[in-house]
Amino acid sequence: MSYQEMLFSFLGGLGIFLFGIKYLGDGLQKAAGNRLREILNRFTSTPFRAVLAGIIVTGLIQSSSGTTVLAVGLVSAGFMTLRQAIGVIMGANVGTTVTAFIIGFNLSEYALPIIGAGAILLFFSKRTSLQSIGQILFGFGALFYGLKLMGTAMDPLKDLPQFNELMISVSHHPVLGVGIGTLLTMVLQSSSATIGILQQLYMQGSVTLGAALPILFGDNIGTTITAIIACLGASVAAKRTAASHVIFNLVGALIFTILLAPFTKVVTFFAASLGLNPAMQLAFAHGLFNLSNLAIQFWFIPQIEMLVKKIVPGSEKNLNIRAVTLSEPIIHTSSVMAIEQAKGEVIQMGNYVLSSLNSARKYYNDTKEEWRDDVLQYEDAINQCDIELTEYLVKISVSGLSPLESQEQAMLLEFTKDFERIGDHSINIIRYVEESIALEEKQRAKDKRNKTKSTSSRQTFLLHDEDLELLFDKVSKNIRDALQVLENDDVELAQKMLDREEEINQLVELLRKKYIKLMTNGEGRAADGVLLIDISSNLERSSDRTLHIAKYFLGNKYNFKYDTSNFHYEETEEAADEALGEAGEALD
């Protein structure tokens, strides 16, 4: 085999292997349902449970880096503490050993039929569950087929004097092996890929166990690069989470590099006792290394937390986001208490919505990534509230409610959807701000290229309008008042919200006229329409959704029988206005 054939076969095999791991993980995640984030979010109350959660999630998605990135996001959003995240990271390192054990079974001869079976389920089945199984099988087969290609490509290496000399050097200088493992994993962005390559070399006799183990230790250090990249430009909490990942893996590699000789003897003893094949020997070594590292460092989680806080100084930004707390046993003992508990979480969801809109406004005034990230994190929290509240309220509905309780349950369900849509409007505002800047940059570049004088004298990329600021104020006020109405049944405040709605509609109309005037006078830019029309429209729809709450409580006071069919908001402004008009007429 020529060097070109070796290189091409290795690169192709590596690509198929990495694709197989990714596709297998995605299929497992779909089959398990989109509950992985919830596992990390809800089942990390103690360090031991956090470790278990890390093991389970990593086993499902086949990526310790993916689990670590999830933990970084949860810490940034305030769903998880740094101490909990450290436990998850420790568990992730154990969970990632699953891939090595899968590879150890050496099913390369059956790779193609497995791929074929997966493809049949993927392309000829309409059931989502069967398609997920097909994806798992296809990824599983691709993983082994990629390994087979890499093994074929690397087989001649054992006859190369230069490669043999390198492996002898690694055997005598373990630090060199740790460095090779670290660099290789950083380049491949996958510890599983590095271990797979190592297992193939070990099976072919190209590498001794003494040379393979240091590379395996370095593999754990290299996998931290993904978390480091994920936290660049992120919050202090996210950087501390990534730092704890680096410390845990670095300390583990250091300890076992020092203890390499006794560790090698232990692995050799168990390999001989259990009759393990070469690939399974390395899988066993990998598992033993990570379990032993966990057993040693688990007791020092508080100290690791203190250390990373010193390494990454600064105060953590707290968005006051907390996990949804809904007790299912209460549904069967007291439906009134269950509804009250759900009401409290709907109000909490509304507070996230208000904070999200305020952050979107800050982003409009000052396009810092900080405000954009805040909106995205609040949106995550809002969506999680929506999912959990919807499930909970549906369960309440089948618990034998009185007519009054049934009405309140139905309304809380609708209010949940209202708040979720307001959160979406905040995301839209962020996107419109970005779109406006992009349009202005494009326009200025075009003016410069054509050497034409700009029609606008403004210095900033965004048009900052005082009427748009006033609209933000009034919509925020409506959301705050809606939360007060919901919490205190304040019908007087609900009436003030209806009165304010006319002011909001007038402001939106004013902004539209202002944009037309700017364009007519030759002072407007293409970007201005995005701000004055699209953003104002999203603010108006956000306000419309708060009226749902106000009109419901006013209807109760004046003995108006609330009809949920009056409030089916559509994405078009006309349909929204029509629905609100019908509701207003019914109330009158």
Helices and strands as residue ranges (DSSP letters): H 3-32, H 36-42, H 47-61, H 64-77, H 82-95, H 97-104, G 108-110, H 111-124, H 128-154, G 155-159, H 161-172, H 174-188, H 191-203, H 209-222, H 225-231, H 236-258, H 260-274, H 278-297, G 298-300, H 301-311, H 329-333, H 335-365, H 369-397, H 403-450, H 466-488, H 491-520, H 526-529, I 530-535, H 536-557, G 564-566, H 573-587
